Amino acid sequence: MRLPLARIVPVTVALGAGVLLGVLGALPVRFDGPVFQVVGIVFSGGWSWACFAFLVGGSRPSKAEAALVAPVALAVGVVVYYLIKAVGSEAPGGDPTTQILVWGVAAFLFGAPMGLFGNLARNPGVPGLPLRLLVPLIAWYETSRRLEVEAAAAGPVATGTWSTVRVVAVLAAVALVGHTAWRWRARRDGRGPGAGPAAERGRSVQGLPDEGGDTGLDLRRHLGQGEDGRPHRTVVQPGEVAETEGGVA
C-alpha cells in the first residue's frame, strides 16, 4: 500500500527536526561565546526535548500517529546528539553506544505519552488546558532544580539562562490560563465562536425557545403562521391598524 505524499512529508519533517534538535543540543558547546553557550544549554535541557515531543504530537492528525512519530523523532535526536558528542570525544559517561541505548529507550518511554498529550492538548477550552500547561510546568521544575543544585558550579551564563527559562515558563502558563478563561467567558456571553445573529436565527428556525418562550409559537411566528397554524391573512378596516388573525401586522 502506497502512503500519500501528504502523510510522508510531515513525518519526514518531524524526523528532520529531531536531527536538528540533536545538533543544537550538542554542537554549540564546541564554540566560544555566550550565545553558543545559551543555545547549547537550552537545547540540551530535558524540558526542550519534552517540548519537542509535545509539538510533534500536536502536529499529527491522530492520537496513534502522535504516539508513534513523537518518540521516533525524539530517538533520532538522541542518536544525533550522542554521535556528535562522540566525534568530539565529549560523550558523558564513556561509551556513546550505551548512552544512545539508555536515552533511546527513555525517548520511547517518555516520548510516546508526550506526543499523545500534545495531540490531546489541541482540545480547545478548559478540557485541554492542563495538558497545555504541561511543558511550562516541566520547564519551571527542571530549571528550578538546576538553580538549586548546579548554580554554584555552572557559571553566570547557565544560571542566567535557567532563570530566564523559568520566568518565561511562568509567563507562558499565565498566558495560557488567561487565554482559556477569556475564550470561555466570551463563549458564555455569546461573543465567542459560533455566537451572534446567525446563531440566534438558527435557534428560531429550529424552534428553540428564546428566554423561556413557547417553542411551537416561536416557530410558527418565524414561518409566518398564526397560533392555529394557518398563514396570516391581513384584515384592514378604515381608520384601524392592520391586523392579522395571528396578531398585529
Contacts in CASP RR format, 6 or more apart in sequence:
PFRMAT RR
TARGET T0000
AUTHOR 0000-0000-0000
METHOD contacts of the structure
MODEL  1
MRLPLARIVPVTVALGAGVLLGVLGALPVRFDGPVFQVVGIVFSGGWSWA
CFAFLVGGSRPSKAEAALVAPVALAVGVVVYYLIKAVGSEAPGGDPTTQI
LVWGVAAFLFGAPMGLFGNLARNPGVPGLPLRLLVPLIAWYETSRRLEVE
AAAAGPVATGTWSTVRVVAVLAAVALVGHTAWRWRARRDGRGPGAGPAAE
RGRSVQGLPDEGGDTGLDLRRHLGQGEDGRPHRTVVQPGEVAETEGGVA
10 59 0 8 1.000
10 60 0 8 1.000
11 69 0 8 1.000
14 56 0 8 1.000
14 59 0 8 1.000
14 69 0 8 1.000
14 70 0 8 1.000
14 73 0 8 1.000
15 72 0 8 1.000
15 73 0 8 1.000
15 76 0 8 1.000
16 73 0 8 1.000
16 76 0 8 1.000
17 52 0 8 1.000
17 56 0 8 1.000
17 73 0 8 1.000
18 52 0 8 1.000
18 73 0 8 1.000
18 74 0 8 1.000
18 76 0 8 1.000
18 77 0 8 1.000
18 80 0 8 1.000
19 76 0 8 1.000
19 77 0 8 1.000
19 80 0 8 1.000
21 43 0 8 1.000
21 48 0 8 1.000
21 49 0 8 1.000
21 52 0 8 1.000
21 77 0 8 1.000
21 80 0 8 1.000
21 81 0 8 1.000
22 43 0 8 1.000
22 77 0 8 1.000
22 78 0 8 1.000
22 80 0 8 1.000
22 81 0 8 1.000
22 84 0 8 1.000
23 80 0 8 1.000
23 81 0 8 1.000
23 84 0 8 1.000
24 39 0 8 1.000
24 40 0 8 1.000
24 43 0 8 1.000
25 39 0 8 1.000
25 40 0 8 1.000
25 43 0 8 1.000
25 44 0 8 1.000
25 81 0 8 1.000
26 40 0 8 1.000
26 44 0 8 1.000
26 80 0 8 1.000
26 81 0 8 1.000
26 82 0 8 1.000
26 84 0 8 1.000
26 85 0 8 1.000
26 90 0 8 1.000
27 84 0 8 1.000
28 36 0 8 1.000
28 37 0 8 1.000
28 39 0 8 1.000
28 40 0 8 1.000
28 43 0 8 1.000
29 36 0 8 1.000
29 37 0 8 1.000
29 40 0 8 1.000
29 44 0 8 1.000
29 90 0 8 1.000
30 36 0 8 1.000
30 88 0 8 1.000
34 157 0 8 1.000
37 157 0 8 1.000
37 158 0 8 1.000
37 161 0 8 1.000
38 157 0 8 1.000
38 161 0 8 1.000
41 157 0 8 1.000
41 158 0 8 1.000
41 161 0 8 1.000
41 162 0 8 1.000
42 48 0 8 1.000
42 161 0 8 1.000
42 165 0 8 1.000
44 81 0 8 1.000
45 142 0 8 1.000
46 138 0 8 1.000
46 142 0 8 1.000
47 135 0 8 1.000
47 138 0 8 1.000
47 139 0 8 1.000
47 142 0 8 1.000
47 143 0 8 1.000
47 165 0 8 1.000
47 169 0 8 1.000
48 139 0 8 1.000
49 74 0 8 1.000
50 110 0 8 1.000
50 111 0 8 1.000
50 114 0 8 1.000
50 135 0 8 1.000
50 138 0 8 1.000
51 135 0 8 1.000
51 138 0 8 1.000
51 139 0 8 1.000
52 73 0 8 1.000
52 74 0 8 1.000
53 70 0 8 1.000
53 71 0 8 1.000
53 73 0 8 1.000
53 74 0 8 1.000
53 110 0 8 1.000
53 111 0 8 1.000
53 114 0 8 1.000
53 115 0 8 1.000
54 70 0 8 1.000
54 114 0 8 1.000
54 115 0 8 1.000
54 117 0 8 1.000
54 118 0 8 1.000
54 121 0 8 1.000
54 134 0 8 1.000
54 135 0 8 1.000
55 118 0 8 1.000
56 66 0 8 1.000
56 69 0 8 1.000
56 70 0 8 1.000
56 73 0 8 1.000
56 74 0 8 1.000
56 115 0 8 1.000
57 66 0 8 1.000
57 67 0 8 1.000
57 69 0 8 1.000
57 70 0 8 1.000
57 114 0 8 1.000
57 115 0 8 1.000
57 116 0 8 1.000
57 118 0 8 1.000
57 119 0 8 1.000
58 66 0 8 1.000
58 115 0 8 1.000
58 118 0 8 1.000
58 119 0 8 1.000
58 121 0 8 1.000
58 122 0 8 1.000
60 66 0 8 1.000
60 69 0 8 1.000
60 70 0 8 1.000
60 115 0 8 1.000
60 119 0 8 1.000
62 119 0 8 1.000
63 116 0 8 1.000
63 119 0 8 1.000
63 120 0 8 1.000
66 115 0 8 1.000
66 116 0 8 1.000
66 118 0 8 1.000
66 119 0 8 1.000
67 112 0 8 1.000
67 113 0 8 1.000
67 115 0 8 1.000
67 116 0 8 1.000
67 119 0 8 1.000
68 112 0 8 1.000
70 111 0 8 1.000
70 112 0 8 1.000
70 114 0 8 1.000
70 115 0 8 1.000
70 116 0 8 1.000
71 107 0 8 1.000
71 108 0 8 1.000
71 109 0 8 1.000
71 110 0 8 1.000
71 111 0 8 1.000
71 112 0 8 1.000
71 115 0 8 1.000
74 104 0 8 1.000
74 107 0 8 1.000
74 108 0 8 1.000
74 110 0 8 1.000
74 111 0 8 1.000
75 104 0 8 1.000
75 107 0 8 1.000
75 108 0 8 1.000
77 107 0 8 1.000
78 100 0 8 1.000
78 103 0 8 1.000
78 104 0 8 1.000
78 106 0 8 1.000
78 107 0 8 1.000
79 100 0 8 1.000
79 104 0 8 1.000
82 91 0 8 1.000
82 96 0 8 1.000
82 99 0 8 1.000
82 100 0 8 1.000
82 103 0 8 1.000
83 96 0 8 1.000
83 100 0 8 1.000
85 91 0 8 1.000
85 92 0 8 1.000
85 96 0 8 1.000
85 99 0 8 1.000
86 96 0 8 1.000
91 99 0 8 1.000
92 99 0 8 1.000
93 99 0 8 1.000
114 134 0 8 1.000
117 131 0 8 1.000
117 134 0 8 1.000
118 131 0 8 1.000
120 128 0 8 1.000
120 131 0 8 1.000
121 128 0 8 1.000
121 131 0 8 1.000
121 132 0 8 1.000
121 134 0 8 1.000
122 128 0 8 1.000
123 131 0 8 1.000
124 183 0 8 1.000
125 180 0 8 1.000
125 183 0 8 1.000
125 184 0 8 1.000
126 180 0 8 1.000
126 184 0 8 1.000
129 176 0 8 1.000
129 177 0 8 1.000
129 180 0 8 1.000
132 176 0 8 1.000
132 180 0 8 1.000
133 173 0 8 1.000
133 176 0 8 1.000
133 177 0 8 1.000
135 172 0 8 1.000
136 169 0 8 1.000
136 170 0 8 1.000
136 172 0 8 1.000
136 173 0 8 1.000
136 176 0 8 1.000
137 169 0 8 1.000
137 173 0 8 1.000
139 165 0 8 1.000
139 166 0 8 1.000
139 168 0 8 1.000
139 169 0 8 1.000
140 166 0 8 1.000
140 169 0 8 1.000
140 170 0 8 1.000
140 173 0 8 1.000
143 162 0 8 1.000
143 163 0 8 1.000
143 165 0 8 1.000
143 166 0 8 1.000
143 169 0 8 1.000
144 166 0 8 1.000
146 154 0 8 1.000
146 158 0 8 1.000
146 162 0 8 1.000
147 159 0 8 1.000
147 162 0 8 1.000
147 163 0 8 1.000
147 166 0 8 1.000
150 158 0 8 1.000
151 158 0 8 1.000
151 159 0 8 1.000
151 162 0 8 1.000
154 162 0 8 1.000
183 192 0 8 1.000
186 192 0 8 1.000
187 193 0 8 1.000
187 195 0 8 1.000
190 196 0 8 1.000
200 210 0 8 1.000
202 208 0 8 1.000
203 210 0 8 1.000
204 210 0 8 1.000
204 218 0 8 1.000
204 219 0 8 1.000
204 222 0 8 1.000
205 219 0 8 1.000
205 222 0 8 1.000
207 215 0 8 1.000
207 216 0 8 1.000
207 218 0 8 1.000
207 219 0 8 1.000
207 222 0 8 1.000
208 215 0 8 1.000
208 218 0 8 1.000
209 215 0 8 1.000
209 218 0 8 1.000
210 218 0 8 1.000
217 227 0 8 1.000
220 226 0 8 1.000
220 227 0 8 1.000
220 229 0 8 1.000
224 231 0 8 1.000
224 232 0 8 1.000
225 231 0 8 1.000
225 232 0 8 1.000
225 246 0 8 1.000
226 232 0 8 1.000
226 244 0 8 1.000
226 245 0 8 1.000
226 246 0 8 1.000
226 247 0 8 1.000
227 246 0 8 1.000
228 245 0 8 1.000
230 245 0 8 1.000
232 244 0 8 1.000
232 245 0 8 1.000
232 246 0 8 1.000
232 247 0 8 1.000
232 249 0 8 1.000
233 244 0 8 1.000
233 245 0 8 1.000
234 242 0 8 1.000
234 243 0 8 1.000
234 244 0 8 1.000
234 249 0 8 1.000
235 242 0 8 1.000
235 243 0 8 1.000
235 244 0 8 1.000
235 245 0 8 1.000
236 242 0 8 1.000
236 243 0 8 1.000
241 248 0 8 1.000
241 249 0 8 1.000
242 248 0 8 1.000
242 249 0 8 1.000
243 249 0 8 1.000
END
